[in-house]
C-alpha cells in the first residue's frame, strides 16, 4: 500500500521564508562587511576572519546534521532557527570582536543543523516524482536572499546603522522558529533501530555505513567537483570583469544582480523540468552546459562586456540548475539516514568552497581567466563522467530501508 504524503503547501509556506531569512545572513555579509568592520572598530582583514569562523561552525555538519535522524526533522529545524536568532541578536548588540565571532559561529552551526533537516524532511514528505519541483521552490530562498535581503539590508543600514539588519533578522528568526514548531506538519520516515540515543560512536557508525555505498560516494565526489567547477572561476570573476573592462564597484553591483537573476531562473527551471527530465539526466545537462559556458569565457571577454556578463550568467544558471537537480536525487540515496547523508553533502560543499577559493586565488597570480575556465571545465566533465559511471536514476522507492515501517517524528 502506497504511503500518503501531506500536501507540500503548508511546509513550503513555512520553510521558504525561514530559509530566506537564514540565507540572508550568508549573502549580505560580503557587500556590507566594511560597515561591520567600522561598527566594531576593527580592520577589514579582521572582519573577514569572521567569515572563516562561520565556516568553522558549518564544518560541524557531519556531527550535528545526524541529530535530525534521531530527534526529528521539525525539532531540529526549530532548534537551528533559535540558534540563528541568538546569533543575530548577539551580533546586533555586539560591542567587541569576540561577541561578533561567537555570533558567526552560531550562524554556521544553525546552517549545519537546518539544511540537512530540511532536505530530509522534504525527502520524507514529498513523493520522489515531485521532489525536483518542491526543492526547486525551496532553493529560491538562495537567490531570494540576494535579490530581497541585500537591498533591504542596504536600506536599513543607510537609515538605522549597521546593526539594524541583524536585529531584524534575529526577530524574524524567532518568528520562523515559532511557526516551524507550531505549524509545520510532522514528517513520516522509516523507523530505525537505536535512533533515540545520540553518541559520537553512533555517528561514526552511520558514516561507515554510508561511505560503503557506491552511489553515495559517487554523489559526494560529484558534489565536490561541481562546487570546485564553480568556485575556482567565480572567486575571481569580479577581478576579471574589473581588470578587463575597468568597471567601478557600482557597475560590479549590477553584475551581481545579473548573477542573482540567473540563480533564480535556474531554480525556477529546475522546479519546472527536473522531475520531467529525470534528476540524473538534468544533472548531466547542467554539467554539460557549465563546461561549455566556462570554456568560452576567454573568447566572450574579447566580444565585450555584455557578452562576458552573459557568459557569467549562463555559467551560474547551469551550475545552480545542476545543484538543484542534485538535491532531490540525493534525498533517495539513503532514506534510512537522510539527514546524516545530507550532513556529509553539506560538508563536501563547504570543503570544496574553501579549496576552490584557495585554488582560484592562487591561479589569479597569472591574471588569466582562461586558466580558471579550463580547470573549472575539467572539474565539470569529470563530475559528469562519474555520474554516468556510478549513478543510476532512483525510482522513488529508496535504497535499503525504504520498505521499513514508518512512524511519526517531530
N, C-alpha and C positions, 0 to 999 in steps of 0.2 A: 504494500500500500504506500503510495507516494505521500511524503510528508508535506503538509500545507505550510506555506510561507506567509508571514504577515505582509500587508501592503507596505512598500517602502516609503510611502508619502510621509508618514509621521516621522520615521527615523531620519529621512533626508532633511526635513524642516528643522530638525534639531542639530544634526551632525554638520550640515553645510555651514550654517552661521558660526557654530562653535569652531570649526576648522579655519574659517576666515579670520576669526579673532586670534586663534593660536598662530596661524601662519603670518599674520601681520607683523608680529614681533620679529620674525625672521627676515622679512622683506624690507622693513623700514630702517633697520639698523645701518645699512650701508649708506644710503643718502644722508642720514641725519647723525652719523657718528661724530662729525666735527662739533655739532651742537651739544652732544652728550659730553664730549671732552671738555668743552668750555664750561659747561654747567658744573662739572665735577672738579674743575681746576686742574686737569691733568693734560698730558700731551696726547696728540692723536695716536702716536705709537702705543702708548699705554692703554688708550681706549680700544685700540684694535685688538689687544690681547683679550679683551672681554669676549670677543667672538670665538677665540680659541677655547675659553672656558665653557662657553655654550656647547662647543663640540665635545668637550670632555664629558659633560652631562649626557650627551647623546650616545657616547661610547658605552654607556651603561645599559644600552638597549638589550644586549643578549641576556642580561640578568634580570632586568626589570620587565621586559616585554612578556616573558612567560607568566607573570602574575595574572594576566587575563585568562590564561588557560586554567588556573587554579581557583581564582576568586571571582571570576565572571567578567564579561566584557563591560557591562554597564557600570559596575562598581569601579573598575579600573579607570574607565573614562572619566568618571566623576572625580576620583582622586587626582588624576592628571590635571584636570581643569582647576582644581583647588590649588595644586602646586603652582600652576601657571599664574593664577590670580595672586598668590602670595608673592611670587617673583616680581610681577608687575607693580604691586603696591610697594614692595621694598624699593624698587628702582625709582618709583615716583617720589619717594621720600628720602632717597639716598643722599647722604652728605659726604660720604667717603668712598674711596675706590673699593674697599673691602666689601661694603654692603652691595655695591653695584656688581661686584664679582659674584657674590652669592646669588644675586638675582639671576644672573646669566646662567649659572649652573642649574638653577631651578628650571629655567626655560628648556635646557637640554634634557633634564630629567622628565619634564612634562611631555615633551615630544616623544621621548623613548617609551613612555607609558601609553600615550594616547593613540599614536598611529598604529602599532600592532593590534591594539584592542579594537580599533575601528575597522581595520581590514578583516580581522577575524569575525567581528560582528556581521559585517556585510556578507562574508562567506557563509555564515550560519543562517542568515535570514533571507537572502536573495537567491532565487534559482540561478544556476550557472548560466543558463541561456540568456539571462537578463543582466548578468553581473557587469558586463562591459558598459552598458548604458548607465547603470547606477553608480559605478565607480567613476565613470567619466563626469557625471554631475558632481559627485563629491570632490573630485580633483579640480573643479572650477574654483575651489577655495584658494588654490595657489595663485592663479592669475588674478582672482578677485582681490586677494590681499595686496597685490601690487597696484591694480587699477583703482581700487577703492581705498585701501588702507594708507597708501603713500600720500595721495593728495589730501586726505582727511587729516593725516598726521602733520603734514606741512602747514595746513590751515591752523591747527591747534597750537603748534609750536610758534608760529608767527604772532599769534594773538595772546597766548597764555603762557608761553615759555616751554622749555624742552621737557618738563616733567608731565605736561598735560596729557599727551597720548598714552603714557604708561599708566596714569591714574585711570583714564577712561577704559583702557584695556583690562585693568585689574577688576573694575566693576563689571565689565562685560563678561569676564571670565567667571566671576561668581554667579552671574545670571545663567551662563551656559551650564555650569555645574549643577545648579538647582533644577534647570529644565531637563538635563540629562537624567538626573536621579529620579525625578518625579514622573516624567512623561515618556522617556524612551522605553519602548516595549522590551520585554525580556527576550534574550536570544535563546535559541534552541540549538544545542550542539551535541556531538557524540559524547556519551558518558565514558569516562576513563577511570581506570583503577588508580588509587593513590594520588588523586589530584588535590586533595584537601590540605596537604602539608607541603609547605614551601621550604626548600633547602637548596643550598648550592650543589650538593651531590645530585639531587633530582634534576636540576637544570643541566648539569653536565651530562647526565644520562640522556636527557632529551636531545642535546646537541649530538651526542654519539649516534643516536637512532636516526636523526635527520640527515647527518652527513654521510650515512651509509646508504642513502637512496640516490641513485644516479641522477634522476631528473632534478632533485633539489640542488645537488652540487652544480649541475649544468646551469640552472637558473641563477644561482649566486654568481657564477662566473660571468654569465651574460649581463647580469645587473651591474657588475663591476666594470666590465668592458664598455658597456653603454654609457655609464657615468663618465669614464675616462674620455670616451669619444667626444663628449660634450664639454667637459670641464677644461681639458687641455687647450682647445682653441678659444673657448668663451672667457677664460680667465684674462685674456689679453685683447678681447675684441674691441674694448673701449680704447686701449692704447693704439691698436691697429687703425681704427677709424680716425682717431685724433691725429696721429702722425701722418697718415696717408692723405687726409683731406683737410687737416688743420681746423677741426671743429672746436667750438667753445664748449664749456661744460653744459650750458643750457641746451645746445644742439644735441649733445650726448644724451641729455634727459629725454629729448624727443625720440631718439633712437631706442631708449629703454621702453618707451611707450609702445613702439613697434614690436619689441620683443614680448611685452605683456599681451598685446593683442594676438600675436602668433600663438602664445601659450593657450589663451582662451579658445582660439579657433581649433587647436589640436584637441583640447579637452572635449569640446563640443563634437568634433569629428569622431573621436573615439567613442563617445557616447552614442553616436548615430550608427557607426559602421562596424565597430569591433565585434559585436555579437553576430552580425550578419556574415562578415568575412571569416570569422574564427579568430580566436585570440592569437594563436601561433602565427597564422598567416598575416594577421595585422602587424605583428611584431616584425616579421620578415620584410614586409612592405615598408615599415617605418625605418628599419635599419638600412635598407637599400636606398631610400630617399635621403637619409642622413649622410651616407657615404658619398652619394652624388653631390649633394649640396656643399659638403665640406671641400671636396676635391676641386670644385670650381671657384672657391673663394678667391684665390690669387688672380684668376682670369677676370672675375667680376670686378675686382678693385680697379682694374685697368679701364673699365667701362664707365666709371663714375660713381658718385656717392649713392645714387638711387639704386643702382644695380648691386652695389656692395651691401646696402641695407636689406635689399630683397633676399640676397643670399643668406644673411644673418637670420632674417625672419624665417626663411624656409628651413634652415638648419634647426632652429629652435622648435618650429612646428613639428618636424619629423621626429626630433628627439622626444618631445612631450607626448606625441601620439604613441610612440613606442613604449614609453614608461607607463602610460595609462592603459595600454593593451597588455602589458606585462602583469600588472597588478591582479586583474581577475583570473588570469591563468595561474598565478601563484596561489590564489585562495583555495585551489582544488588539489594542490600537490600534497598537502599534509593536513587534511581536515580534522585529524585527531589531535594535532598540535599547531593549529593555525597561528595563534599569537606568538608562540615560540619560534616558528619558522619566519614570520614576518619581522621579528626582532633581529634575526640574522640578516634578512634582506635590508633592513634599515641600517644595520652596521656595515654591510657591504657598500651601500650608497655613501655612507659617511667616510669610510676609509678611502674610497675611490675619489671622493671630492678632495680630500686632503692631498692624496698622491697626485691628482690631476692639477691642483693649484701649484704644487711644488714643481712638477714637471713642466707645466706651461710657463711658469715664471722663469725657469732655467733656460728653456728654449728661446725665450724672447731676448736673450742676450745677443742673438744674431738679428733681431728685429725683422724677421722674415716670416710672414703668416703662412707661407707655403709649408714650412716645417710643421707647424701646428696642425694645419689642414691634413697633411699626409699622415701624421701619427693618429689623428682622430679618425681618419678614413680606415686605416688598418684596424684599429680597435673595433669599429663598427662591423667590418667584414668578418673579423674573427668571431665576433659575437653571433653574427648570422650563421656562420659555419657550425658553431657549437649548437645553436638552436635547431638546425636541420639534423645534425648528427645525434643529439642526445635528448630531444624533447618531442613528445607527441601531444597532440591536442587532447585535452581531457573530455570526458563525456558527461561531466556534471555529477557523476556518481561517486567521485572521490577516489582516493587511494585507500589502502588498508585502514580500516577503522570507520569508514563511511557507513558501513552497514550496522554499526552498533546501535543499541537502544539510545534514544535521545531523552534529554532531561532539561527542565528549565534551569537557567543560571542567571544570576544577576549581572 
